[in-house]
Amino acid sequence: MIQLNNIQISFNKNSSAIINALNDINLLLHEGEWTYVIGGNGSGKSTLLKLINQEYLPDKGQVTFNSFTPSEVLSIDQVTLKNLVPSMTLYENLIFGLKKPGTTPNLRFYKQRGYRTKMVSVLKEFEIGLENRLNEQVRFLSGGEQQIIVASRIMLSRPKVLLMDEFTSSLDQKWAPFILSKLKQFVTLNNILALAVTHDFDQIQETGDRLIMLKNGMIKADKKKINYDFSTQSILKLFYENH
Amino acid sequence: MDYLGTFELGLIFSLFVLGMVISFRLLSFADLTIEGSFTTGGAVFATLINQGFGSLESMFLAMLAGGFAGFITASLHCFLAINKLISGIVVLTLLYSVNLHVMGRSNIFIDLPTLLNQNIDKWFEFSILLFCCIIVFFVIKLLLSTNFGLFIRATGENESFVKNQKVNPKIFILVGLTISNALIALSGCIFAQYIGYSDIGNGNGMLVSMLTAMIIGESIIRPVTLNRQIISAFFGAIIFQYIYAFTLEIGVDPIDLKIIIGVMLVLFLAASKLIQRGKATRNIGSNFI
């Protein structure tokens, strides 16, 4: 569980054009729950993710992690190639998923049969044959294939908290739901706390359990799937009512 | 042309190029310290051996001194946020005075016998050098094949990715530059043994020469895998040394050698860029040169 109490983050503090990126945020996020954050540009969505990833510290308030440490948080960037090392092979990129986050890498050889077996079993779940291309450089994969490598890395690293900033924004209507459905299964099965920023409301209907709407750094709506209609029309209505 | 002697010099400089591959290619760090740490290697070795230290001890301490210079450059960049080029230039400049202090004057002869300055059989000397080079190359290959080595490469290409792994990329810059400069100091101290003296000007122009060697090696053996990147350093240095010896053989005035090396570097760089134009590179290292 992550608890945010009275969080405030401001930018340009020493100038007259002060920006309150997050303002009096109180939030309780739970394991096994996929929460989507929506809102207009500059509403504080990415700041919220960076706060939980400890890239930003709050000016006021407190972030409390229960039952896990900040090193067990995995953050996925909007730009696919920022989540990969392009000149490295699929195998070498996936090695990073097998390392315990926050620990300094050891002097063990990274080419080990056990590692390969784990990678193959994860890649096979996506059923597109990437398990046979482990020695290819990732920069020569298509955008969708690269996202599958990122998703596979997430699955191998088994984080306790998964943060995704417009993870599938560069993908078409075939790849985005496919990758998200696999990740959704993984999140539910492993009881992971997932928090994702999106502008694609169809995704929310498919995979979301909870929806938070931000405006000017404040929470305007907090809805759960069990008691709210998560259809695209309903979310669009909510968005424009609070925008 | 002394083919064996040229090969031997190629072997000595292959350690320099290997060090450069770590900083320039894998860490994406244009480290100018290397000209200074090459001289430091020779200076520390010559001073220590003349004071009665053993050959291996002196070589080890020379490597340590070079590694420390690399560590200082990395520290300036990592902890004081000084630009990579400036950090290297600052340490290179400092090393000039340090090397003079170490030697006490601008050059010193190696009076006592070392592994390479005795009257031994030429082929035996060659075998020692080849054996040493193979061991060093193998150790670096092993290091880069570990999880730690993988992070060194990742730091050079995508530092924010490493940060996102909740690991501080500064560790890899510090260790990488230390290893790189230690290798270059080793090359410097073997070179000093080979020629029998250490001179404050030993490192002058080495950066451009070895950069040319690295580019020649990469033009012949495309560094599309880690193994090929390492092997390209080895052959690049040897081929460069033969080209160098050949220019002297055909009667080029030694004072024009720096011009020839400079032109050679430009030609090889331009040729490799022209060949690569419009094609996606498959090289593993940083492409900023």
Interface residues (C-beta under 8 A of the other chain):
Chain A: P70 S71 L74 S75 D77 L81 K82 N83 L84 V85 P86 S87 M88 E92 I95 F96 K99 P101 G102 T103 T104 P105 N106 L107 R108 F109 Y110 K111 Q137 R139 F140
Chain B: L142 L143 S145 T146 N147 F148 G149 L150 F151 R153 A154 E157 N158 S160 F161 N164 Q165 K166 V167 I171 A280 R282 N283 I284 G285
